């Protein structure tokens, strides 16, 4: 996150990251199942599901870190009373990042219990 935590791009960046993860997840799952499908008797313990869960933890962790950074910036004592817009942007962005992190991690839950190539 190179932008200031008060930059308005953070209001949509979490959802953009989530959408890119969504496309990468299901596109990669389709490609992985077409190129090197795991044995059907492995159930959920396959290399594809392991990769899905690992990458989901990375994406979710990054989004949680972004949420923490935005929320921490909004409580900076150096902010003036007339910086209400900055506080609004950073708190709203933190909430968007939290929702995006939850949604990104929720996408990996089927990878914990379902076989990938059915």
N, C-alpha and C positions, 0 to 999 in steps of 0.2 A: 504494500500500500504506500505509494509514493506521494499521493496527494495529502494535503492537510486533512485532519479528521473533520474539518468544518466545510470541506468542499462539497457542493451539491451532488457530485457524481456518486457519492456514497449512498445516496437515496435509491439508486437503481443497481449499483454494482453487485450487491449481494444476490439479487435476483438474476442478473446476467450470469454470474458464476454458477448459480444453481441450474440455470437453463443449459449452460454449456456442459455441466456435469451430467445432466439428464440425457442429452443427446449423445455424449461420449459413452455413457454407461450402456444404453440400449443398442447403439451402433456397434460398440466394441463387443458386446455380448453376441450379437448376430454374426459378426465377423469371426469371433473366437469359436463359436459353435459350427460355423461353416468350414473353417480351416482345420481345427484340431479339436473335435468334440471329445469330451471325456467319456469314459465308460459309464453306461447307464446305471450300473450297480453301485457306483460311488455315492449316489444321492447328493447331499449338499457339500460333501467334503472334496471339492474339486479345485483345480488350480484357477479356474475361472472365478468361482465364488470367492476364493482367497484373495485374488487380485481386486475384485469388486469391493470387498470389505476393507482391504488395506487402503485403496485409493479413496474410498468414502471417508475413512478416518482422517486422511490427509486433508481432503477438501473441507470436511466439517471442522477440523481443528483450525484451519486457516480462517474460515468464516467466524469461528468463535473468537479467534485472536483479533480479527478486525472489529468485531462487536465490542470486545473489551477495550480496544484502543479508542474507539469512538465514545464509549461511555465514560472512560477515564478522562478524555479530553473535555467532556462537557462539565466535569466537576472541578476544573482547574480554577484555583482561587485568583489567578491573574486576569480572568475574564471580567470585563466591566459590566455594569448594569445595562448598558445599551447594546450588549452582545447577545441579546435574546435570540436573534435569528441563528447565530452560530450554535447556541445551545440546542435550539429546536432541531437544526439539521443533524447535529451529532447524535442526539438522543433518538431521533427517528431512524437514522441510519443504523444505529446499534440495534434497534428493534428489528429492522429489516434483515440485518446480518444474522440475528438470532433465529428468526423464522427460516431464513435460507439454510442455516446450519442444521436446524431440526429436519427440514425437508430433505437435505442432502443425505443425512444419516438415515432417515426413514427409507430412502430409496435402496439402501443396502440391506435392510432387514430381510427381504425375501432371499437374499444370498446366504443367509444364515440357516435357512430351513428347507429351501426348495432346490431341486436339481436344476442346473442352468439350461440345459438343452433338452427340453421336453417337446 
